């Protein structure tokens, strides 16, 4: 068994050529049989300027790590690795023109392209049907393409440390998305459609440009972690909103719901039925405090290392609830200000 | 700070285990040695972008050493009792691999963060005497909250069940 001097043979199926200051990768010293048996190949921390076409001979390769080299492109031969499940190419010089044309045909489950020069998520990446984990942290992404919704197996999406200013609603179409990292970007708002991500466990939004969070975020009932530090979140939320009188539709809807006035589908057009249904899912003036309490308790604000309510939330309590505000830790400091806010304004914020 | 052989061995075991245990949004605390009740020695594993709250150290001495990667430490003044404005930031530094830092309550409060989006970080922490809870602070108002601290693992054994994230991220590692 001939192995390149310096390479470590870690078991039969792993070839470790990492940290050898290689300028080129010469697989000639590896027997054909060995190449066929290799499942994991580590070429990280070298000085490779390009990948040799010889790479394609490792036909059973499942994991390839080419991180921390000087790679500006990935050769077309990579697509010959028809069993490749994990590709880690962190800290190179790759951009959206670097990936081979047929890249989307690889059966990748894990793709890490963080620390490169991508300004866009390449279209080939959005074709990876089996992709479960996509990391593009620390690049120069300005946006997320709508085609992201094609990654129907995606569970983890790491896009921290880019230049993203908006989250497209198509992100909400990823049925298994559980971990979404968008910290250190330029995001100004969170689309309410994200409420459809019932699988969301962890959402990272710290160091962005958010001034408020949509009420809908409370509908993410499985959310366990949420980071929000470093956003210019408005503390005196209610006071900074301009006063718009509620519409007649809204007043009528509130009356029907809060007084439990009976109605039947045959009595009303479908759009009004839908509107009334919406109201029942919103924080009800009668039990709004209770509803918000149960949602907030399920969320751990990891910046604050424990359960902590957003200052935002206590302004959304119903004025008819007897004690939700006083149970809020924030209210100890701000109870005076809170009492001076008009009751009807509180209620308006409640139902939008 | 030097460790004796058994501590080094524990640390190595935990370190290897830790490489698989990076949660998306929260660092993990892994107890190595409980020092007969006199101190806690633990390893913290920080995934990309993970950071702590601003916190105090419950009247204990705290030493920290970077075993892998880098961590940013931001020092804050204790807030006054009024909770009226942003907490005052005193200084900020990036601790490189192998560097050591020390803090106690008389020196102030701090936030520790792995600001890298590509690399994980691992730090070794010594707290004496040990403490199970601390105060966390809202940077915008200085409002404080007492929280209980938990361990992801103790002496190499996991204390909680495995998250789905760990299964996904594990595929990237050796």
Interface residues (C-beta under 8 A of the other chain):
Chain A: X42 X63 X85 X86 X88 X90 X91 X109 X110 X112 X114 X115 X132 X133 X135 X137 X138 X155 X156 X158 X160 X161 X178 X179 X181 X183 X184 X201 X202 X203 X204 X206 X225 X226 X227 X229 X233 X235 X300 X302 X303 X304 X305 X306 X308 X311 X329 X330 X333
Chain B: X23 X24 X25 X26 X48 X49 X51 X52 X53 X55 X82 X83 X115 X116 X117 X118 X134 X136 X138 X139 X140 X141 X143 X145 X147 X148 X163 X164 X165 X168 X169 X171 X172 X174
